[in-house]
Amino acid sequence: MIQKLKKHTALIGLIFTVAAALFTVGMTWVAYVDQTAYARMQTFLYDCGIDAIGVLVAAGLYYGCMRQEGEGTEAFRTLNVFVSASFVANFLLYYTVGVSAWKGLTFTFTLLNKLIDLVMIYYFYQYMRRTLGFEGKLAEWTERCIPYLLALESLVVLSNIFYPTTFLIDQTGMYQATGASVLEDIYLIAASLVTTILILRSKRPQNQKVAGLTFIFLPLVNYIMVGGTFGNASQYGMILVSLIIMYCIIFNEKSSKLAATETELNMATRIQMDALPPVAPEFPEHPNVNLRASMNTAKEVGGDFYDYFPIDDDRIGFLIADVSGKGTPAALFMMTSKTMIKDYALTQDSTSEIFTAVNARLCENNEAGMFATAWIGILDTRTMTLQYTNAGHNYPMLLRKDQSCEDMRKVHGLFLGGMEFTQYRQDEIQLEPGDRLLLYTDGVVEAHNQKDELYGEDRLKAVLESTRDCPGEQVLAKVFEDVSVYATGVPQFDDITMVVLTIK
C-alpha cells in the first residue's frame, strides 16, 4: 500500500490542491452570504479574497508542473502543496479569530500556520539546492543542520500546546505574541539567510538566482510596504507570486535545455542506428546462411551493438557486444569498438587475434574506464565451420536440429578494454543444416518482473525451442514479446539486443 502511495504522490498532491481550492472558494462565498460571518470578518475580507485566489493559482501552478521532470521538480510540487495548505489554514484562522467560543480552533489554525511556514522554507531550500546545485562546505553544513534546526523549531511551536511559550489565544479569541515569540523566527531567519548566500554563490545563470531570491525578498518587501495591514494572506500572496516567477524562469529554462538535449539525443540515436547493419542482411552468394538482428534500447542512445559483414568470398563475420553504462558515453565507446572490430576482422586471420588487437587499442587512453563484453564468430560457408571468441559475454544458445537447446559455455578472455595485455583464445564448432545460434545481451536474461525475479536462461531456451520451425525474424519477435510480457509493469532497465544465425 505504501509503495502504491509513493508511486502516486504527484496525483495525491494535485487532488489536495484542487480540493483546497474548492474548499476555500466555497467558504469565501459562505462568508459573504452569511451575515454573521460577514460582520465578524469584515476587516479580513481582503485577506479571504487573496486566500481564495491564491489556492486557485496554487492548484493551477501544481497542475502545470505535473508533467515536469528533473532536479527539484518533486520539491517544487511539495512546496506548492504547503503554499496551498497555508492559504487554507490562513483562511480558517481569519474565519474563527475574535470569537471567544472558537478560540480552540483559532489556536489550532494558528499552530498549523506556523508549522506550515517552517516546512515551506525547508522545501524551498530543497528546491533551490536541487535546481541550483549548491556546493562547498557551507552547503554541506547547511544540509546537515537545517533538518535538526527544523525539528527543534517545530518543538518550540508545538510547546504552545502545553504552555503559551511564544503565543497565546486570549479570552476574546484574539492572537497574542509573548516575549519569547522571537524563538519562532530563528529557523526562518537562519534558513533564509543561509539559502540566500548559497543562491548568490551558485554558478547557475543569474536569472535563475534572481528567481529563487524572490521567495525570500518579495514577502519581506511586501511586509515593509503594507506594515502588516493585511496580515498573513498578503505574505502568502507574495510567496505565490515568487513561485510563479520561479516556475516561469527556472522550469522554462530547464525545458529549453531538455529540448536541446533531446534534439542532440535524437541525432545521436540516428547516427548510432545508421552505423548498425540492416536487421535483415542479404548474402546472395550464401543462400544457406540466414542472419537476423534486433535491438531495443533502454534509453534514446544505447550501448549494445551488433554487426555482420563478408570477410572474403567464403567467410562471414558476425558479432554482438554490450558496452558498460548507457547513454551517449556508451554510444561513443560502442562506435569506436565496432569500427575497430570490423577493421581488424578484415586484416587478422582468427577471432582471437581480432579481439587481442582490439583490446590493446581500447585500453589506450581509456581514462573513463569504459569496457565491453563481446562475442565474435567467423563462419566458413564452404565447410560450415564456425570459429569464435567470447570476451566475457553471455553464452550463446545453440539449437541443434531435432535436439534440445544448449549453451556454448566458453569464455576466452576478459571483456574488451579491461587489461591491455590480455591474450584471447578461440574455439570451433561444426554447424549443420537446421542448426540455429542465438546471440543476446544481458538485457534479455536479466529482465525482471514485479517480484524482482529474473527472466533467466531457462525461459529463453524454452522460447527458442518453441520457435524451432519459425524464420529468424519471428524468433527475435517472439523472444522480445515474451520478455516484455514477463517484465510487464517494470521499466526496461537495459538494452535488449539479439542476433540469430540459421543454417538452411
Phi, psi and omega in degrees: 000317180297319180298320179295321178297321179297321181292335184247028182301315181299318180293320178298318178298320179295317179300318180297312183295321178293316179298320178297320179295313180297318181297312184292319177296318179297317180291329176296320179295319178299319181299323180285325182281319181285110184297325179296313179296323181297316180296325181287332189250005189300334177277354184241011184297327178298315179298316182296325177296318177296319179301312183297314179292321183300313181293327176295314179294320179299318178296318178295320179294320178297315179298325181295333181254016179298321183267359179287147177226169176110188187298129174085353185297314181296319179295323179294318178296317179297321178300319177298321178299315182287330174295317178299317179297325179297317179298318181295311180298321179295318179297312182296327177298312180291333179290333183253343186297142177086001178249111186299328181290342183250018187296334175295319177292320178301315178300316182298314183287330174295316178299315179298317179304314182292318179294319179297322177301319180297313182290325181299314181292331177294313181287334171297316177299315180298319179296315180295319180300315182286325184280318184263353175064063180300139181224166175098176183294324179297320179295319179295317180296316180297318181299325179281321191274325186301316179300321179293319179295323177297315180297316180297316180294324178297320178297322178298314180295315182292337179298340179294342177296324184262332181203138181293077184290306184244343177202164175211161174251116187285183185295337179271359180088014181262151179282136176225127176274147177262177179294338182268011184297340179298336178299329180292336186265350184301309181297313182300317181292313182296312182295319180293318181295312181295319179298320178299316179298316181294323177296315181295328180276351181296150181267005180286168182304151185299321183293329176293320179293319178297318179300318180294321182292338180299329181298328182270318190269331180297312177298325180294313179297318179300316181296319180294320184290317184263353177062029179076012184302319186259013172071201187289329184303320179296322178296315179294329176298319178292324176297319179295319176301318179298319179296322178296318178298314180298318179298312183295318185277305187288312182292322179294321178293320177296321180296321178296318179294320179295322179296318178295319178297319180297321178297317179295320179295319178298321178294317179297321178298316180298318179296317181297313182294325178293334181282342179276150177288167178298149182290342179230075183288154178245130174238080186301332179282352179229071184295343180271005179242128179233120178241133177222152182215160174208150178214126176236111186276148177282333176237178179302322180242124185260172179250351177280156170203163177217165179197153169208146187195150175285135177268317173207197184294337187243350185238143178237130175258142176211153186204165174215148182208158180225113182274144177297143179081184181217174176080199186300316179303317179295322180295320179296316179294324178298315181297317180297313182297315182299316181297316180297315183299316181294318180298314181288331178296332181275352183239338182265159186269342185216161180295327179295319179293324179299308183290327178297317180291316180297316181301316180299319180292317182293331180285343179290124176055035179270064184291335180285348179070027179285151176208171180214134168276144185208155175223131180229141176226147174236118183260123173273108187288348177282317184253352186057035174269128181252118175260134185212158176222135181246117179258074175069019184267169175302145179292126174296158178249128182250118178255105178282151179299126178063022177228168179285166181279142180223153177277144171268081190281073177227130172234125189252009179162173180292163176303157181288134180092008183272295180233131191300323188259023177295131176253122184267153177249184181209165175221169178225147171224158179257125178259151181235160175305134183096348178284151179221136181239127179247122173256143183204161176259170186289352174297340179280298188284341180261006171297142182228157180268188184290344176270006180066031177262135183287149176299309171083163183285326182297318179293322178296317178300318181298318178293319180297319179291326180288343180252027184306320185265005181271151174293163186304317182295327178288327177300312181297318180295320181293318180296312181296321178298318181293320177297318181296318179295318181298322184262023180304131180087356179243125180300143178293120186262346183214157178295145178243107184232138181217147173228133179236130178249127179238129176263122182273000000 
